[in-house]
Amino acid sequence: MNRSVPSFQDVVRSRHSTRGFLPTPIPRGILEEMLREAQYAPSNCNTQPWNVHVVSGKKLQELSAILVDALRAEHYTLDFSFDKNDYPEPYKTRVAEQGGRYYRALGVARGDALSRAEVVERNLRFFGAPHAAFLFLPAVGDNVRVASDVGMYAQTFLLSLAARGYAGVPQAVLGYFADTVRQALGVPDELKLLFGISFGMPDSTHAAFNYREDRIPLEESIVWHE
Ligand SMILES: Cc1cc2nc3c(=O)[nH]c(=O)nc-3n(C[C@H](O)[C@H](O)[C@H](O)COP(=O)(O)O)c2cc1C
């Protein structure tokens, strides 16, 4: 097979969060190749603190049903707090604007609470993806360093997916049910759930297939010192 290799810039620019997947699983060999690439992420003192549970097939369907039940029962058990209202400006505005763009892309009206609840539930159905990875980490101090290592791992994995025409979406929502996930997967309490990633082949017929998030200008992030 003569597969053309995309440039690094193509991979970085093409990666985006996909929220509609085809059910076709990724062949195990390719999946292992991508997970091996993710292992090359840097980490503090090369501790490699990522503990990753990859769930597929029947187990993923079972887990989805358990998570939807937990959501409906409002049984939230977060290892790491997350409240969008905590963001100060300018991040607060970005949160609101991203939400608005996303719901518009899906055709969900502002006051439509029922459809919005369905969008949250779709997170727990893994957006139809054939695989989900749950990213756990050991509790160390305030966890900021370890979490940043796991973030680097996650992005490397997402880029590995993008390089092969696959896609994924990191999901804080999956971390809202840490106890439920730990119990379902037999994960010890010592490992804390940062977030999950649903991944697979994107579904080009999905309503949000063409939805893309832009980026702020460089001047808003970078301060030059010379
Ligand atoms: C740690 C993390 C958690 C996220 N949680 C969710 C989530 O729960 N549900 C979701 O649909 N998207 C989630 N996202 C995706 C972001 O909305 C997305 O990355 C952002 O809007 C930028 O868009 P892009 O990834 O397409 O470039 C998350 C992203 C990150 C990095």
The ligand as a Gaussian input file, in Angstrom:
#p B3LYP/6-31G(d) Opt

LIG

0 1
 C       -9.411000      17.973000      28.876000
 C      -10.508000      18.187000      27.862000
 C      -11.816000      17.865000      28.183000
 C      -12.847000      18.003000      27.243000
 N      -14.114000      17.602000      27.559000
 C      -15.055000      17.550000      26.598000
 C      -16.316000      16.925000      26.865000
 O      -16.581000      16.453000      27.963000
 N      -17.225000      16.848000      25.856000
 C      -16.949000      17.348000      24.602000
 O      -17.812000      17.237000      23.728000
 N      -15.765000      17.955000      24.322000
 C      -14.803000      18.046000      25.272000
 N      -13.574000      18.590000      25.004000
 C      -13.279000      19.094000      23.639000
 C      -13.140000      20.614000      23.583000
 O      -14.415000      21.191000      23.554000
 C      -12.324000      20.967000      22.320000
 O      -11.034000      20.448000      22.452000
 C      -12.224000      22.470000      22.098000
 O      -13.498000      23.046000      21.894000
 C      -11.330000      22.795000      20.889000
 O      -11.828000      22.134000      19.741000
 P      -10.972000      21.075000      18.929000
 O      -10.543000      19.961000      19.864000
 O      -11.911000      20.561000      17.858000
 O       -9.774000      21.771000      18.351000
 C      -12.554000      18.521000      25.948000
 C      -11.214000      18.880000      25.647000
 C      -10.219000      18.710000      26.582000
 C       -8.789000      19.059000      26.218000

